[in-house]
Amino acid sequence: MRALAKLLLCSALCLNLTKVAAEQSTKPEVNDQIEAFITMMAQKHQFEPDFIRQTLSNAEKNQTILDAIAKPWEAKPWHQYYPIFLTDKRLEKGVEFWQQHKDDLQRAEQETGVPAQIIVAIIGVETFYGAYKGKYSVLDALYTLGFHYPPRSKFFRSELAEYFLLTREEGFNLDEVKGSYAGAMGWGQFISSSYRHYAVDFDGDGVRDLLNNPTDAIGSVANYFKRHGWKDGEPVAFKASVVPSNDKIDKLISKSLKYKHTWQDLEAAGVSLSDDDSLTPQQSVKLLAFQQTDNTEYWVGLPNFYTITRYNHSPLYAMAVFQFSQQLKQAME
């Protein structure tokens, strides 16, 4: 027994020493990245180096954030994904939000061409109408992902720079803003770069407040969609049927979000729409496949569907937003 205990103790110590050695071996690289970031912020954006250094020294690496980004909801199959968002409770709350902010939504739709149901759906999917705006320190999230998540560290260091700029411009306290594990903030979950470039002061009080002001969030979501190419009055997607056991269909399905086919291409491969739906032969489209429990559901995405994926780069997300928006529109009618 004593021999076994010694063996277990030795194994534990060896594992711990290996972990410490690994952390020490990566620490110089992280320190170099941090110093390069400080230099860039000082030279490019005129921040005091000591301020950036002190702020980053107070930031904490959060393992929960690393665990969360490794298992995003968008990795689930469709039949497990959509029940998270398409619920009676969310629909009831969405109708309530629409009724409460009817004038703001109508004005946003008139000014941008983005339908009210899309705006309401986005805010509902993102934060359940302000109820869940995020529990993580945005500073910690961007620090963690920017310096300790190699797959996307470059992107998140860029967002960290944007966050420093945003807080300076808007007068936020760097240490106090809360958001998602990826550093998204407020009613519409804007990342820092999106906040800086697409947020608007929709109620005219002189402040672009997406953290606490639903009116500004409404205008900003609408502005984001307009700036990303939303086409006023055009449909989003049509449900489709395909010819069974058709090898051509598999060749039309791709992980890329870019549109590389026309309706003529899809129709030639055996894709069809309902009698009420029609498209011109040269219409830019994308064939989408969604995994149900016992079959595959096909849709034809149009340019407005692509615009929704600019908000979150996932066809599952875009389809959930679209279907939720249809539920909201029907409920309001």
N, C-alpha and C positions, 0 to 999 in steps of 0.2 A: 504493500500500500504506500509506504514511504517513497519507494522508487517511482511509483506511478505519480505520486504527488509532485515529486521533484521534476519528473518529465513534463507534467502539465505546466508547472511553474516556469520551467525553462522555455517551453513552447510559447507561453504567453509573453515572456520577456523578449524572446526573439522576434515575435510578431510586432511587439511595441517598438523595439529598436529599429526594425525594418520600416515601420510607419514613420518614425521620427527621422530616419535617414532620408526617406523619400521626400518628406516635407522640407528638410534642410536642403536637399538637392534642387528642389524647385524654387526655393525662396529667393536665391540670387536673380533668377529670371524674372520673377514677379517684381522684385525690387527695381530691376532695370526698367520694366514696363511702367512702373509707377513713376520713376524719375523722368522717363521720356514723356509721360502724360503731363507731369508738372511743368516741364520745359515747354511743351507745346501750348499749354493753357496760358503760360506767362507770355510767350512770344506772339502767339496768334490772337489771344483774347485779352491780353493785358491784366491778367489776374496776378496778385502777389504770390510768388512761389511758396512762401511760408504759410499763406492761408490755405492753398490747395493741399500742401503737405500735412498740415495739422488736421484738416477736414478728413483726409483719407486715413490718417492714423487713428481717427475716432470711429471710422467705419468698421463694421464687423463682417467677417465671412460667415454666411448663414448656410449650413448644410441642408436645411429644409428647402431652401430655394433651389439648390442644385438637384435635390431629389425631385422636386416638382417639375422642373423644366425637362427632366429626363423622362417623365411620364405625362405628356400633355393629353388633354381630353381628345384632341383632334387625332390621336393615334388609335382611337377606338373605332370599331366598325359602325356604320350608320345606325343599325338597329339598337346599338347601345348608346350612341351619341345623342340622337334627337330626343329621347325621353327626358334627358337632363333639362332641356329648354322648352319643349312644347308641352306645357302643363296647364291645367285649368287655373291654378293659382297665379301663374305668370300672366295668363291671358286676362284674368280679372283685374290684376294690378295694372296691366297695360291699358285697359279700357278706362280705368280710373285716372291714370296719368294723362291720357289723351283728353279726357273731358276736362280735367283740371287746367291743362295747358293748351286748350283748343285754339285760342287766338295766336299764341306764339307759333304753334305748329302750322297754322294756316298761313301766317306771314312767311315762315321759313319756306314753305312749299311754293308760295307765289314768287319769292325772290330767287330761289335756286332751282326750282323744278323737281326737287326731290320730294316724293310723296310722304305725307305725314306718317303713314303706316311703316315705312322703312325707318324713319327716324325713331319712332316709338319702339320698333322691334330691336334696333341696335342698343338703345339704352336699357331695354328690358333684358336682353341677352347678356349684356356686359355687366350690369350691376344690380339687376332686379329693382330698377328705378331708384338708385341711390342707396339701397339697403346694404349692399356689399361692395364697397369701393376699394377694398384691399386692406390687409392688416400688416403688410411688411413696410419697413422703412425703405423709401425709394432709394436713398443713398446707399443703404446696405445691399439692396437688390442689385443695383448697377455696379457697385464695387465688387460684389461676389461674382457676378457673371462677366464683368469686364476683365477681371484679373485671375479668376479661378475656374473659368469654363471655356477651355480652348476652342471647342467647335464654333463658338460664336463670339469670342472675346473681342474681336475687332469691332463688331457691330455694337456691342454693349459698352465698350469704351467710348465709342462715338456718342452713344446716348448719355453716357455719364458727362461728357463735355457739354452736350445740349442741356443737361439738367443744371449744371453750374450756370450756364448762360440764362436759362429760364428763371431760376430763382433770383438771379441778379436783376433781371428785367422786371419781374412781377413782384419782387419784394417778399418772396417766400422764405421761410426759415429752412435751410438745407436739411437740418436734422429732424424736422417735425413732419414732413409730408409723408403720408402713407399711400400705398398702392398695391398693385399685384406683385407676384413673385418676379415678373419681368419688368417691373418699374412703370407700369401704366397707371394713370391717375384719374380720379374724378368720376363724374356720372357716366361719361362716355369712354373711360379708360384710354385716354390719349397718352402715348409715350411722349417723352420730352420734345423730340424733334417735331412731332405732329402738333403738340401744344403750341410750340413757337410759331409754326408756319400756317396752321389752319384754324386755331382758336379765334373766335370773334366776340366782341362785346355786344351781345345781341339785345340787351336791355338798356344800353346807352348810359350806364352809370360810370363809365370811365375805367372799368376793370374787366379783364377777361378771366372770369372766375369759373373754371370748369370743376373745381373741387367741391363747391357748395351751392352753385347757382344753376338750377335746371334750365332756366331760360337761355343762359349762355351756352349750355351743353346742347340744347336743341339747335340753336343757330350754328354752332361749331360742327356738329355732326353733318348737318345739311351742307355746310360750306366744304367740308372734307369730301363729301360725295360729289359735289359739283366740280371741285377742283380735280377730281380723279376721273372725270369723264362721264358722269351720269347723264343719260339721254332722256330728256323730259318726254313723258308720254309713251315711251317704248316698254315692251314687256321685259321680264327678267329671265324666265325659263319656261319651257314646255315639257310636259311629260311625254315620253316617247315609247314606242314599241319597236322591237327588233326581230328580224327573222331568226328563228331558233337554229342553233348549231351553225353559226355563220362566222367563219374565220376572219372575215373582213372587219367585223365589229371590234375584235381584240386589237387590231392595228390602229383603230381610231381612238382608243383609250390611252391616255398618257398621264403621267404625274405632273407634267408641265402645266402651269396655269395659262400659258399663252394660247391664243386661238390660231390654229394653223389650218383649219378646214372651213369649207363653205357648206351651206345646206345642200347644195348639189352633190357634194362628196358624200354626205351622210345618206342622202336619199338613194344614191347609186349603190350604197352598201346594204340597203334594206331597212333603213331607219324610217319610221313613219310617225306622224303626229295624229291627234284626234281630228275629226271633221271640222271642228270649229277653229283650228289653228292653221296658219299658213305662213310660209316664209318665201322670200324671193330666192332664186337659185344662188345668187352671189352673196347672200347674207353670211357674215362671219359668225361662226358658231363653234361650240365645243360639245362633244358627246361626253356625258358624265354617267358614271356607274356607281350606284350606292348599294351596299351589301345589306340585304334584309336577312332574317333568320333562315329562310328556306329558298330564297331566290335573289336575283339581282334586279334592281329597279333602275331604269334608264331615263335620263333627262337630257334635253338639248339646252345648253346654256347660251344666252345671248350676251351682248356687250355689257348690259347692266349687271348681269351675274358676275362678270369679271370685275366690275367696279366694286362690288361687295367684297370680293377677295382682296382688294387693296386695303381693306380695314383689318382683315385677318386672312393670312395666306392659306386658307383651307377651303376646299369645296364643301366639306361637311358644315363648316361654320356658315358659309354663304347660303347653303340650302336651308339650314335651320332658321336663319334670319328671314329668308324669303318666305318660307312656309308660315313662320310666326306672323309675318307682316300680313299675309293673306287671311289668317285667322282674325287678326285685329281689325282689318278692314271689314270683314264679314260681320264681326260682332258690333262694330260701330254703325253699320248700315241697318 
